[in-house]
Amino acid sequence: MDPLVTAVATVIGNFAVDQGSKIINSFGRAAGDVAQRLFKTVMDKLGADPAEARTVDRYQQDPDGYRAPITDALADAVKADPAFADALRGLIAEYQTAAPGAGVRMGDVTGGVNIGDHGLQVNNPTGTVNIGSRDEPGGVSAKTP
């Protein structure tokens, strides 16, 4: 799955469950505001497509039950509309700044990566590399194709 789609689906999924209350309580109003803008951007884009409008309505009623269909629709929209994808990248970057501990990371890495002064090295990764997360303190994970 495209790292952008994964990151966006994660944020909007977290927002949709309780309209951002948990995000605001965990990461503050700024993170909640960005998550709300991201959610609205995605719902407006997908809802404007008659083929996806019903999926959007169902997702808003049952975010967990319709996570896969909305993610698939989002992936299609990102592939079809580069301007939409760029707007989402900007919002995800804002969200990462507003909620740095949220564990939402997006980015492609190629080649070796050295981290910090303690000799941690990841050799020749491809895809997204996350180091640490809110859910797994001190964890290291790598996603490669």
Secondary structure in CASP SS format (residue, H / E / C, confidence):
PFRMAT SS
TARGET T0000
AUTHOR 0000-0000-0000
METHOD secondary structure of the structure
MODEL  1
M C 1.00
D C 1.00
P H 1.00
L H 1.00
V H 1.00
T H 1.00
A H 1.00
V H 1.00
A H 1.00
T H 1.00
V H 1.00
I H 1.00
G H 1.00
N H 1.00
F H 1.00
A H 1.00
V H 1.00
D H 1.00
Q C 1.00
G C 1.00
S H 1.00
K H 1.00
I H 1.00
I H 1.00
N H 1.00
S H 1.00
F H 1.00
G C 1.00
R H 1.00
A H 1.00
A H 1.00
G H 1.00
D H 1.00
V H 1.00
A H 1.00
Q H 1.00
R H 1.00
L H 1.00
F H 1.00
K H 1.00
T H 1.00
V H 1.00
M H 1.00
D H 1.00
K H 1.00
L H 1.00
G H 1.00
A C 1.00
D C 1.00
P C 1.00
A C 1.00
E C 1.00
A H 1.00
R H 1.00
T H 1.00
V H 1.00
D H 1.00
R H 1.00
Y H 1.00
Q H 1.00
Q H 1.00
D C 1.00
P C 1.00
D C 1.00
G C 1.00
Y C 1.00
R H 1.00
A H 1.00
P H 1.00
I H 1.00
T H 1.00
D H 1.00
A H 1.00
L H 1.00
A H 1.00
D H 1.00
A H 1.00
V H 1.00
K H 1.00
A H 1.00
D C 1.00
P H 1.00
A H 1.00
F H 1.00
A H 1.00
D H 1.00
A H 1.00
L H 1.00
R H 1.00
G H 1.00
L H 1.00
I H 1.00
A H 1.00
E H 1.00
Y H 1.00
Q H 1.00
T H 1.00
A H 1.00
A C 1.00
P C 1.00
G C 1.00
A C 1.00
G C 1.00
V C 1.00
R C 1.00
M C 1.00
G C 1.00
D C 1.00
V E 1.00
T E 1.00
G C 1.00
G C 1.00
V E 1.00
N E 1.00
I E 1.00
G C 1.00
D C 1.00
H C 1.00
G C 1.00
L E 1.00
Q E 1.00
V E 1.00
N C 1.00
N C 1.00
P C 1.00
T E 1.00
G E 1.00
T E 1.00
V E 1.00
N E 1.00
I E 1.00
G C 1.00
S C 1.00
R C 1.00
D C 1.00
E C 1.00
P C 1.00
G C 1.00
G C 1.00
V E 1.00
S E 1.00
A E 1.00
K E 1.00
T C 1.00
P C 1.00
END
